[in-house]
Amino acid sequence: MSVTDHDTVGGLDEAERAAVASGITFVPGIEITAVHEGRDVHVLGYFIDRTDPVFTGFLDQQRADRVRRVIEMANKLEAIGKPIDCDALVAPRSGKSVGRPMVAKALVKAGHVADIRQAFEELIGEGRPAFIARCGPSPSEVIGIINRAGGIASLAHPGVLKRDELIPEMIEAGLTALEGFHSDHDAATTEHYLGLADRHGILVSGGSDYHGEKERRRAAFGTIGLPQDRFDRLKANR
């Protein structure tokens, strides 16, 4: 198993201890947010050296920009009469990331929306009144950072991103794999990306994208992942 939190490795030590105690092979991971033409591009990193100083410094910068974005969203929400407790969200948290899901939960707690989905659809999703675009590194830069930390870079949920034209350039930058198996991929989408990976001569990763028991992908946890033979091939290229 691998834990791939957004822009932080803060949970890896605890997750690894739990995995080892249960006899589960653990792979250190990360999911880093890149930006291309104003849109998020998520890049997974596996087998990373979580202590690499350049890598950890880069993650510090990523988390700082997350705080900036949350504060700007909170300001917009207050301006439209939907205030949230922003101070609680951005309070110093050693190695932890903040982001829109936390803003959504704060909106639910404040009684402005019924659930997280409504928060995104009406207030903080792209094009909504309190949306703030992310600033950040390019996909190629993120791939380089992952590779420098000894990791394998994989494009996360490409069937959700729907930007296949970016893949050749990312491969040139050092992309090793595509996340072919994913909880939001149907059978046809999975086959498409398995075939695309084969045509480009790269590998495949897979994951549930589990975000917690109250989130919509909870049923995928432990059921969607990477077949053993494909995991062996991924590990051999670390």
TINUTOR-774209 format. One record per atom (N, C-alpha, C, O): x, y, z. Coordinates in steps of 0.02 Angstrom, whole numbers, padded with zeros to 5 digits, always signed. Example, Ala and Ser with C-alpha at 12.3 -4.5 7.8 and 13.67 -1.06 7.14 Angstrom:
2
+00660-00284+00390+00615-00225+00390+00660-00165+00390+00712-00166+00423+00642-00112+00354+00684-00053+00357+00645+00002+00394+00670+00057+00402
This chain:
238
+00042-00059+00000+00000+00000+00000+00044+00062+00000+00102+00060+00020+00015+00117-00023+00050+00181-00023+00001+00235-00002-00057+00235-00023+00025+00281+00038-00013+00341+00055+00015+00398+00015+00075+00413+00019-00027+00431-00024-00004+00485-00068-00043+00549-00053-00086+00570-00092-00028+00579+00004-00061+00641+00023-00038+00697-00023+00016+00694-00053-00080+00749-00029-00064+00805-00072-00010+00850-00041-00021+00880+00012+00047+00854-00074+00100+00901-00058+00128+00893+00013+00155+00941+00040+00122+00834+00042+00151+00822+00107+00169+00749+00116+00135+00704+00090+00222+00737+00155+00240+00669+00175+00230+00660+00250+00256+00613+00280+00192+00706+00280+00184+00707+00352+00153+00645+00382+00164+00630+00441+00114+00608+00343+00081+00549+00369+00117+00484+00355+00093+00430+00376+00173+00486+00320+00205+00424+00297+00233+00381+00353+00226+00320+00351+00264+00412+00403+00294+00372+00456+00241+00331+00493+00250+00271+00505+00186+00363+00511+00132+00328+00546+00101+00274+00502+00088+00218+00526+00090+00290+00439+00061+00241+00393+00107+00181+00383+00084+00124+00380+00172+00194+00379+00219+00139+00369+00221+00094+00430+00224+00032+00423+00219+00123+00490+00219+00082+00550+00157+00036+00552+00162-00023+00569+00100+00064+00534+00038+00025+00535+00040-00030+00482+00018-00086+00495+00067-00014+00423+00071-00064+00369+00117-00121+00389+00100-00180+00381+00176-00104+00413+00225-00155+00433+00196-00200+00488+00206-00261+00486+00162-00170+00536+00133-00209+00590+00080-00258+00566+00066-00308+00598+00050-00242+00508-00002-00285+00479+00025-00331+00425-00013-00368+00394+00091-00329+00414+00121-00372+00363+00108-00349+00292+00108-00389+00246+00097-00283+00283+00083-00255+00217+00144-00219+00191+00175-00179+00227+00163-00232+00129+00218-00196+00098+00199-00122+00091+00144-00106+00066+00243-00078+00112+00228-00006+00110+00273+00029+00060+00334+00017+00059+00244+00073+00020+00281+00113-00029+00274+00186-00011+00218+00212-00012+00329+00221+00006+00323+00293+00019+00297+00330-00042+00322+00320-00098+00248+00373-00032+00217+00406-00090+00199+00479-00076+00204+00503-00020+00178+00512-00130+00160+00583-00128+00114+00596-00188+00117+00560-00238+00071+00646-00182+00035+00672-00241+00047+00746-00242+00026+00783-00198+00082+00769-00294+00102+00839-00299+00059+00874-00352+00046+00846-00405+00038+00934-00336-00004+00973-00381+00039+01017-00425+00074+01062-00401+00036+01005-00490+00066+01049-00540+00011+01092-00570-00048+01079-00558+00030+01141-00609-00019+01185-00641-00001+01193-00714+00056+01208-00732-00051+01182-00757-00042+01192-00829-00102+01231-00855-00159+01209-00851-00088+01290-00883-00141+01333-00911-00196+01345-00860-00255+01345-00877-00176+01356-00797-00224+01371-00745-00260+01313-00715-00300+01321-00669-00246+01252-00739-00280+01192-00713-00232+01149-00674-00172+01144-00690-00258+01117-00623-00218+01070-00583-00202+01008-00624-00245+00981-00659-00140+00986-00618-00118+00921-00646-00085+00885-00588-00033+00907-00563-00113+00829-00567-00087+00793-00509-00037+00739-00532-00052+00699-00576+00021+00740-00501+00073+00692-00517+00090+00652-00454+00107+00680-00402+00084+00586-00460+00100+00541-00405+00174+00525-00405+00206+00519-00457+00202+00517-00345+00271+00495-00339+00274+00435-00293+00247+00436-00238+00307+00382-00315+00314+00320-00275+00388+00305-00264+00431+00323-00304+00402+00272-00207+00470+00252-00188+00514+00314-00178+00575+00311-00191+00485+00368-00154+00523+00430-00145+00567+00426-00082+00553+00389-00035+00620+00466-00083+00660+00478-00023+00629+00538+00012+00640+00595-00008+00590+00525+00064+00552+00579+00097+00596+00628+00135+00572+00679+00158+00661+00612+00141+00706+00656+00179+00749+00700+00134+00787+00741+00159+00744+00693+00069+00785+00732+00023+00773+00807+00036+00716+00829+00032+00825+00847+00051+00814+00916+00071+00784+00960+00017+00743+01004+00032+00803+00950-00045+00773+00989-00100+00699+00972-00107+00657+01016-00117+00684+00909-00102+00615+00885-00106+00572+00914-00050+00518+00939-00062+00596+00910+00012+00558+00934+00069+00550+01010+00066+00498+01037+00086+00602+01045+00042+00597+01118+00034+00545+01137-00018+00508+01185-00009+00542+01099-00071+00491+01110-00123+00421+01100-00094+00376+01140-00109+00412+01049-00054+00346+01036-00024+00326+01092+00024+00268+01109+00029+00375+01121+00059+00361+01178+00103+00330+01235+00062+00282+01267+00084+00358+01248+00003+00333+01301-00040+00263+01285-00065+00220+01329-00069+00252+01222-00082+00185+01201-00105+00132+01213-00051+00078+01238-00066+00149+01195+00010+00100+01203+00065+00088+01277+00081+00033+01296+00099+00141+01318+00074+00132+01389+00085+00084+01419+00035+00043+01462+00053+00087+01397-00027+00041+01423-00077-00030+01398-00064-00079+01433-00079-00037+01338-00035-00103+01314-00017-00135+01360+00036-00195+01375+00033-00094+01382+00084-00120+01427+00136-00142+01493+00103-00196+01519+00119-00100+01520+00059-00119+01581+00023-00185+01574-00012-00227+01619-00010-00195+01518-00045-00257+01508-00083-00317+01502-00037-00370+01531-00052-00311+01467+00018-00366+01459+00065-00387+01527+00095-00446+01541+00101-00337+01568+00112-00352+01634+00139-00390+01676+00088-00438+01710+00105-00369+01674+00025-00403+01713-00027-00474+01687-00039-00520+01727-00050-00484+01622-00035-00552+01594-00042-00596+01616+00017-00654+01633+00008-00567+01615+00076-00605+01635+00136-00626+01708+00130-00681+01726+00150-00581+01750+00104-00598+01820+00095-00656+01829+00046-00700+01870+00057-00655+01790-00008-00709+01793-00056-00775+01768-00026-00828+01797-00038-00771+01715+00013-00831+01688+00045-00861+01739+00093-00922+01748+00096-00818+01773+00131-00843+01824+00177-00877+01880+00139-00928+01907+00161-00848+01898+00082-00876+01954+00042-00945+01938+00015-00985+01984+00003-00961+01874+00006-01027+01856-00021-01073+01830+00035-01125+01801+00021-01053+01842+00096-01096+01825+00152-01094+01752+00174-01142+01727+00203-01038+01718+00160-01030+01648+00179-00965+01639+00219-00922+01602+00198-00959+01673+00276-00895+01671+00312-00881+01603+00343-00927+01566+00362-00817+01586+00347-00794+01525+00380-00739+01543+00430-00713+01598+00428-00721+01496+00473-00667+01507+00521-00601+01491+00487-00575+01436+00491-00574+01541+00452-00513+01532+00414-00453+01521+00460-00408+01481+00444-00451+01555+00517-00393+01549+00562-00383+01477+00584-00326+01454+00590-00437+01441+00595-00432+01371+00616-00403+01328+00559-00367+01279+00572-00418+01346+00497-00394+01307+00440-00320+01316+00428-00284+01268+00412-00296+01377+00437-00226+01391+00419-00180+01395+00479-00122+01416+00473-00204+01375+00538-00161+01373+00597-00101+01328+00582-00107+01278+00547-00042+01346+00609+00018+01306+00594+00007+01232+00607-00014+01211+00661+00023+01192+00556+00015+01119+00560+00079+01089+00532+00091+01093+00472+00119+01060+00573+00183+01034+00551+00175+00982+00495+00150+00927+00506+00196+01002+00435+00195+00955+00378+00128+00939+00349+00123+00896+00305+00075+00973+00371+00008+00956+00346-00013+01006+00292+00007+01064+00293-00055+00983+00246-00080+01024+00191-00151+01046+00205-00190+01011+00237-00168+01106+00181-00237+01129+00181-00259+01138+00109-00218+01149+00064-00324+01134+00097-00348+01141+00029-00423+01148+00027-00456+01156+00078-00450+01146-00033-00521+01157-00042-00566+01108-00004-00619+01128+00020-00548+01044+00003-00592+00999+00042-00602+01024+00113-00657+01017+00141-00550+01054+00143-00557+01080+00210-00602+01142+00211-00641+01153+00257-00595+01183+00158-00640+01241+00152-00712+01217+00145-00758+01246+00174-00722+01165+00106-00790+01137+00097-00819+01113+00163-00877+01125+00178-00777+01078+00202-00801+01054+00267-00817+01113+00314-00865+01109+00352-00777+01167+00310-00791+01226+00351-00857+01258+00330-00893+01285+00373-00873+01256+00266-00936+01284+00242-00995+01243+00268-01047+01270+00286-00986+01176+00270-01038+01133+00298-01047+01148+00372-01103+01156+00396-00991+01153+00408-00994+01166+00480-01027+01233+00495-01063+01239+00545-01016+01282+00452-01045+01348+00463-01118+01351+00442-01152+01402+00454-01143+01298+00411-01213+01295+00392-01230+01328+00326-01288+01340+00311-01178+01344+00286-01191+01377+00223-01211+01329+00167-01244+01348+00119-01191+01265+00174-01209+01214+00125-01226+01150+00162-01210+01141+00221-01260+01105+00126-01280+01042+00158-01225+00991+00160-01220+00951+00206-01181+00992+00109-01128+00943+00105-01070+00969+00063-01074+01023+00034-01017+00929+00060-00956+00949+00024-00969+00958-00050-00943+01005-00081-01009+00914-00079-01025+00919-00150-01057+00987-00166-01038+01020-00215-01104+01008-00125-01137+01072-00137-01088+01130-00130-01092+01179-00167-01041+01123-00084-00990+01176-00075-00950+01186-00139-00938+01243-00160-00930+01131-00170-00892+01136-00232-00935+01161-00290-00915+01204-00328-00995+01133-00296-01038+01149-00352-01062+01221-00352-01073+01251-00404-01071+01249-00292-01101+01315-00288-01053+01371-00268-01066+01429-00284-00998+01353-00234-00957+01407-00205-00883+01404-00223-00854+01456-00240-00850+01346-00218-00777+01346-00224-00750+01305-00283-00690+01301-00292-00795+01276-00322-00772+01241-00382-00750+01290-00435-00764+01350-00430-00717+01266-00487-00694+01309-00541-00752+01347-00571-00803+01318-00590-00744+01413-00576-00795+01456-00604-00848+01479-00554-00891+01519-00571-00843+01454-00493-00891+01474-00441-00868+01538-00406-00811+01559-00415-00912+01571-00367-00897+01637-00340-00834+01643-00297-00801+01695-00297-00817+01590-00260-00759+01595-00215-00699+01555-00240-00653+01542-00201-00699+01536-00303-00643+01497-00330-00581+01542-00338-00586+01599-00361-00524+01515-00319-00460+01548-00329-00415+01500-00366-00404+01443-00345-00388+01523-00422-00343+01480-00462-00278+01468-00424-00255+01510-00386-00250+01411-00435-00187+01393-00403-00128+01420-00443-00131+01424-00505-00075+01439-00408-00012+01455-00440+00036+01398-00422+00035+01373-00366+00077+01379-00469+00121+01324-00452+00167+01303-00508+00166+01333-00562+00208+01252-00497+00256+01228-00546+00222+01191-00602+00165+01168-00596+00258+01185-00657+00233+01148-00715+00237+01073-00702+00273+01051-00657+00199+01032-00740+00206+00960-00733+00277+00935-00741+00299+00890-00705+00314+00964-00789+00383+00943-00799+00426+00956-00738+00469+00916-00720+00415+01014-00706+00453+01031-00646+00439+00981-00590+00484+00959-00555+00375+00964-00581+00356+00917-00529+00386+00848-00541+00411+00816-00495+00384+00826-00603+00414+00762-00620+00488+00762-00603+00515+00713-00576+00522+00817-00619+00593+00823-00603+00607+00819-00529+00656+00788-00508+00564+00850-00488+00572+00849-00416+00564+00777-00389+00602+00755-00346+00513+00742-00415+00502+00673-00393+00560+00629-00413+00585+00589-00373+00583+00636-00474+00639+00595-00497+00703+00610-00456+00741+00564-00441+00713+00674-00439+00772+00691-00400+00771+00658-00332+00824+00641-00304+00711+00648-00305+00704+00616-00240+00703+00540-00247+00683+00505-00200+00725+00514-00304+00730+00442-00314+00663+00409-00329+00659+00347-00326+00612+00448-00344+00545+00420-00353+00526+00406-00425+00560+00428-00472+00472+00370-00432+00440+00356-00496+00381+00403-00502+00339+00405-00457+00377+00440-00557+00322+00487-00567+00268+00457-00611+00282+00428-00663+00205+00463-00589+00148+00437-00626+00095+00491-00631+00080+00524-00581+00066+00499-00690+00011+00547-00698-00052+00521-00665-00076+00467-00683-00078+00558-00617-00137+00536-00580-00201+00541-00621-00210+00588-00660-00245+00493-00612-00312+00490-00642-00318+00527-00709-00355+00576-00714-00282+00504-00760-00284+00539-00824-00353+00540-00856-00367+00583-00897-00395+00492-00839-00463+00492-00865-00506+00547-00837-00556+00566-00867-00487+00573-00780-00521+00631-00750-00492+00696-00779-00528+00743-00794-00426+00697-00786-00392+00756-00813-00412+00769-00886-00424+00826-00905-00414+00716-00925-00433+00720-00997-00388+00768-01036-00412+00810-01074-00323+00761-01025-00275+00802-01063-00220+00756-01090-00161+00765-01074-00240+00709-01131-00192+00660-01157-00136+00693-01197-00081+00666-01202-00149+00751-01225-00098+00784-01265-00038+00806-01224+00015+00821-01252-00045+00808-01157+00011+00828-01114+00059+00770-01102+00116+00780-01082+00036+00709-01113+00074+00650-01093+00142+00644-01128+00191+00630-01094+00147+00654-01195+00214+00647-01226+00266+00694-01196+00323+00673-01185+00247+00756-01183+00295+00804-01154+00314+00783-01083+00371+00791-01063+00266+00756-01046+00281+00733-00979+00327+00673-00980+00370+00666-00936+00319+00629-01028+00364+00572-01035+00435+00596-01049+00483+00569-01021+00442+00646-01092+00508+00674-01106+00540+00702-01043+00601+00702-01036+00498+00728-00998+00523+00757-00935+00540+00704-00883+00569+00720-00831+00522+00641-00896+00539+00587-00850+00480+00550-00820+00489+00513-00772+00420+00561-00846+00362+00524-00821+00372+00449-00834+00389+00429-00889+00360+00409-00782+00372+00337-00786+00308+00297-00798+00311+00243-00826+00250+00324-00776+00189+00284-00777+00127+00327-00784+00129+00388-00773+00072+00294-00801+00005+00323-00800-00036+00286-00748-00029+00225-00742-00079+00321-00712-00123+00287-00664-00183+00259-00703-00235+00291-00708-00174+00199-00730-00226+00168-00770-00285+00143-00729-00342+00148-00751-00270+00116-00670-00322+00090-00626-00341+00144-00575-00298+00166-00536-00404+00164-00576-00426+00219-00531-00500+00212-00520-00537+00188-00563-00523+00235-00462-00593+00228-00443-00641+00267-00488-00700+00251-00491-00616+00318-00523-00658+00356-00570-00651+00333-00642-00681+00363-00687-00614+00280-00654-00606+00254-00722-00653+00195-00732-00653+00147-00693-00694+00198-00784-00733+00139-00801-00689+00091-00842-00631+00105-00854-00717+00035-00862-00677-00017-00896-00647+00010-00961-00589-00005-00976-00685+00048-00999-00660+00075-01062-00603+00124-01051-00554+00125-01088-00610+00166-00999-00558+00215-00984-00494+00179-00961-00439+00198-00981-00502+00129-00920-00444+00090-00898-00408+00059-00957-00347+00064-00963-00445+00028-01002-00414-00003-01061-00379+00049-01104-00325+00036-01131-00409+00107-01110-00379+00161-01150-00310+00179-01124-00262+00184-01162-00304+00188-01057-00240+00209-01029-00190+00152-01023-00130+00165-01024-00213+00091-01015-00167+00035-01019-00136+00031-01088-00076+00021-01096-00178+00040-01139-00153+00039-01207-00107+00098-01223-00057+00090-01257-00125+00156-01197-00084+00216-01208-00016+00208-01176+00035+00227-01205-00015+00180-01116+00049+00167-01082+00092+00119-01122+00152+00129-01130+00061+00067-01148+00098+00018-01188+00126+00051-01251+00184+00038-01270+00086+00093-01284+00109+00124-01346+00168+00172-01333+00211+00179-01376+00169+00203-01275+00223+00249-01258+00281+00214-01223+00332+00245-01210+00273+00150-01209+00327+00113-01177+00338+00132-01104+00395+00128-01080+00285+00152-01070+00291+00169-00999+00248+00121-00958+00213+00079-00985+00252+00128-00893+00219+00081-00847+00151+00107-00824+00129+00160-00845+00120+00068-00780+00053+00084-00755+00053+00083-00679+00084+00039-00648+00018+00131-00649+00006+00129-00577-00069+00125-00565-00108+00128-00613-00089+00117-00503-00160+00113-00489-00175+00127-00416-00134+00113-00373-00234+00155-00403-00252+00169-00334-00325+00187-00326-00360+00202-00375-00348+00183-00264-00419+00196-00250-00434+00270-00246-00492+00290-00255-00384+00312-00233-00394+00383-00220-00440+00394-00160-00480+00440-00158-00432+00350-00112-00472+00352-00050-00455+00415-00010-00397+00430+00002-00507+00452+00010-00497+00514+00048-00530+00512+00117-00532+00564+00150-00555+00455+00138-00586+00452+00204-00653+00417+00202-00684+00411+00149-00676+00395+00259-00737+00356+00264-00800+00394+00244-00850+00364+00224-00798+00460+00248-00858+00499+00231-00856+00526+00160-00900+00563+00139-00805+00506+00122-00797+00530+00054-00825+00479+00004-00834+00421+00020-00837+00503-00057-00873+00462-00106-00833+00401-00131-00863+00354-00155-00766+00402-00125-00727+00346-00151-00713+00293-00097-00671+00249-00108-00747+00295-00041-00731+00249+00014-00740+00176-00007-00703+00133+00018-00787+00161-00051-00799+00092-00071-00741+00064-00112-00734+00003-00119-00700+00108-00140-00644+00085-00182-00584+00064-00141-00539+00030-00167-00582+00084-00077-00524+00069-00035-00516-00006-00027-00561-00041-00003-00458-00032-00047-00445-00103-00041-00471-00145-00099-00459-00205-00101-00508-00113-00145-00536-00151-00201-00508-00129-00268-00507-00168-00315-00484-00067-00272-00453-00043-00334-00381-00026-00319-00366+00015-00276-00337-00058-00356-00265-00047-00346-00227-00069-00408-00250-00059-00464-00170-00098-00397-00126-00119-00451-00114-00194-00449-00094-00219-00397-00127-00229-00503-00113-00302-00504-00040-00316-00487+00004-00276-00502-00027-00373-00457+00040-00390-00432+00093-00386-00486+00147-00359-00474+00078-00412-00546+00129-00412-00598+00148-00341-00619+00207-00327-00634+00099-00297-00620+00114-00227-00639+00151-00191-00582+00193-00148-00595+00134-00209-00520+00171-00180-00464+00244-00202-00467+00289-00162-00455+00256-00266-00482+00325-00291-00486+00365-00253-00539+00424-00238-00529+00332-00237-00595+00366-00201-00649+00381-00129-00627+00434-00101-00642+00334-00099-00591+00344-00031-00566+00402-00030-00516+00446+00014-00519+00402-00078-00471+00455-00082-00419+00524-00093-00450+00573-00066-00426+00526-00132-00504+00590-00147-00537+00620-00085-00569+00680-00084-00583+00580-00033-00581+00605+00028-00613+00619+00084-00564+00632+00141-00584+00617+00069-00499+00628+00121-00449+00699+00147-00451+00717+00191-00412
